[in-house]
Every structure is written in structure tokens, then in C-alpha cells.
Amino acid sequence: MWPKVPDQHKPGKPLVPWGLGVTYVLFATVYFFLMYFLKIDSATNGVSASLTLAVCVLFGGFMGMLDDWIDLKWRYKAFMPLIAALPLMYYAIANSNLVRTSISLPFIGLIQFGNFYYFLIIPLIVMIVTNAVNMLGGLNGLETVCPAIVLIGLISVSPEPAQILLAGPLIIWLILAYFNVQGKLFVGNTGSFAIGLTIASFALVTDLKSSMLISIIPYVFNSAFILLSVFFIRKKANVVFDGKRLVSEHRRSLVTLLTYHRPLTERQIVAIISAIVAVFTALGILYTFI
């Protein structure tokens, strides 16, 4: 039923089902609609948070599926999430009396954006978060465990109705992460784009922007590293698999930085990066209480 691709970092390169992130997209969308119809998430000023999240996840899944099918170039898919920002912009404008148009950052303080928040900051957050999450992948568990850590952190500091809103999608994502860590499936770009948009849209809807931005610092660091290498060196990050471990001869991404002349197993790399994400997520959580 599912197309299969070789697992490049396993002996013998076994074929693994690919693109199962679509199951998350379908389940999460149905779950959000149920939250709306069961009136667990009531609409404010005629705009529902659950329906807004459903639209964002659907578009994220569509964008990822399109990339899986035709392998979109970065100059196209880098800006495609801007379309998914439209429902979030509408939600924020409709709830302008409840939405804060400011962001508090460590060492900087409170930054007030005013109307620029709706038309500039929301699209930028959606674009950066979605692409950053998509760029940190390629190893079993890396593109599923790390987003799950960020989501768990955001849920832990969100109000109770919002916790229920994302409980179902988180459970199905954790199931996918369990099998992905074992090398039983790949979520593909369909899953990584959808979960990236879930993180961005949930943080914006629940006004947890500061916590989310701190949590994804490792993602931003990885993306900046990759983009700088591509733009200035014209070379992509790459690791070599010797049958047991991964090693790199350069430093062009977070993965290659860890494996630079230091052979590590796939599990070790994923564990280290997950721990780094967990540390920054914890800092993001703590920042909400300051």
C-alpha cells in the first residue's frame, strides 16, 4: 500500500514504508473537527482555534506531499508556508482584543509590533518554524522525536482547553515516532511539514510564541548552518555510513557538527540532538514563569 525507500543508514539498506506522515494529517484534521463539533473548542468572534489548526495541518500535509511527489526546490517550498499563515492571520485579527501583538525575548525584553504582528510577524514565524523543522531530519527518530519534545513542552504550559485540543494529535505523532525510531516507517516531508505547522500554529493560537521560539533554537541553528553552507560554499551537508556508524568530514549542519571526525551511531546522534532540543524546550517552559 505504501511506497518504500531504502534506509540509507542501516546495513543492507532495507526498504521502509515512506510518507506515513499522512496518517497524522488525517487523524489530526478529523480530531480538530470533532473538537469543534463537540463544542470543546468554542469559537471566539466566529473564529475557532480548532478549525484554524485543522486548516494549517491540512495545508502542511499537502505541501509536504507535493514535495514528496515532485521534490520541490527550496526556493519554492521555503515560501509556501506563507499561504498557511493566512488562517492564523485571520484568527489573530478576529481575536485582536485577546491576542497580544508583542513578543518577549530573553535579554531583549518585550517587543511591541502593533499591526505589523498580523501581516509580518505571523507569516515569518510560520515560514521559519515550518522550514526549520523540515530541515532537521534524515535519521530515524530525528524528525519525529524532536518535534514531539517541543509539542509536549508547549502543551505543559498551555491552558487546559488547549491541552485537550492537541492531546489527540500528539498521541498519534508519538505512535509514529515509536515506529520511526525503530526504522519501521518514515513520515516523509508530509509529516515533517505538517508537524512544523502544528508547532507554529499552536504556539500562535495559545500565545506561547516566546516559549516556542526558545524551544526551536536548535532547529534555527541547524537551518542557518545549512543555508550558509549552501549559499557561500555551494555544498550540502553529508554523512558517510560505514556499516555501523556515521561520520562526517565537514561541519555544515547540526548532524555533521556532531559527527565531524567523531563516528557515532544513528541512535547516539538522535539521542544527543533530542537532548539538546529538550534542554531548550525546558528553558522555553521556564521562561513562561519569569
Rosetta blueprint (number, residue, H / E / L):
1 M L
2 W L
3 P L
4 K E
5 V E
6 P E
7 D L
8 Q L
9 H L
10 K L
11 P L
12 G L
13 K L
14 P L
15 L E
16 V E
17 P E
18 W E
19 G L
20 L L
21 G H
22 V H
23 T H
24 Y H
25 V H
26 L H
27 F H
28 A H
29 T H
30 V H
31 Y H
32 F H
33 F H
34 L H
35 M H
36 Y H
37 F H
38 L L
39 K L
40 I L
41 D L
42 S L
43 A L
44 T E
45 N L
46 G L
47 V E
48 S L
49 A H
50 S H
51 L H
52 T H
53 L H
54 A H
55 V H
56 C H
57 V H
58 L H
59 F H
60 G H
61 G H
62 F H
63 M H
64 G H
65 M H
66 L H
67 D H
68 D H
69 W H
70 I H
71 D L
72 L L
73 K L
74 W H
75 R H
76 Y H
77 K H
78 A L
79 F L
80 M L
81 P H
82 L H
83 I H
84 A H
85 A H
86 L H
87 P H
88 L H
89 M H
90 Y H
91 Y H
92 A H
93 I H
94 A H
95 N L
96 S L
97 N L
98 L L
99 V L
100 R L
101 T L
102 S E
103 I E
104 S E
105 L E
106 P L
107 F L
108 I L
109 G E
110 L E
111 I E
112 Q E
113 F L
114 G L
115 N L
116 F H
117 Y H
118 Y H
119 F H
120 L H
121 I H
122 I H
123 P H
124 L H
125 I H
126 V H
127 M H
128 I H
129 V H
130 T H
131 N H
132 A H
133 V H
134 N H
135 M H
136 L L
137 G L
138 G L
139 L L
140 N L
141 G L
142 L H
143 E H
144 T H
145 V H
146 C H
147 P H
148 A H
149 I H
150 V H
151 L H
152 I H
153 G H
154 L H
155 I H
156 S H
157 V L
158 S L
159 P L
160 E H
161 P H
162 A H
163 Q H
164 I H
165 L H
166 L H
167 A H
168 G H
169 P H
170 L H
171 I H
172 I H
173 W H
174 L H
175 I H
176 L H
177 A H
178 Y H
179 F H
180 N H
181 V H
182 Q L
183 G L
184 K L
185 L L
186 F E
187 V L
188 G H
189 N H
190 T H
191 G H
192 S H
193 F H
194 A H
195 I H
196 G H
197 L H
198 T H
199 I H
200 A H
201 S H
202 F H
203 A H
204 L H
205 V H
206 T L
207 D L
208 L L
209 K H
210 S H
211 S H
212 M H
213 L H
214 I H
215 S H
216 I L
217 I H
218 P H
219 Y H
220 V H
221 F H
222 N H
223 S H
224 A H
225 F H
226 I H
227 L H
228 L H
229 S H
230 V H
231 F H
232 F H
233 I H
234 R L
235 K L
236 K L
237 A L
238 N L
239 V L
240 V E
241 F E
242 D L
243 G L
244 K L
245 R L
246 L E
247 V E
248 S E
249 E L
250 H L
251 R L
252 R L
253 S L
254 L H
255 V H
256 T H
257 L H
258 L H
259 T L
260 Y E
261 H L
262 R L
263 P L
264 L E
265 T L
266 E H
267 R H
268 Q H
269 I H
270 V H
271 A H
272 I H
273 I H
274 S H
275 A H
276 I H
277 V H
278 A H
279 V H
280 F H
281 T H
282 A H
283 L H
284 G H
285 I H
286 L H
287 Y H
288 T L
289 F L
290 I L
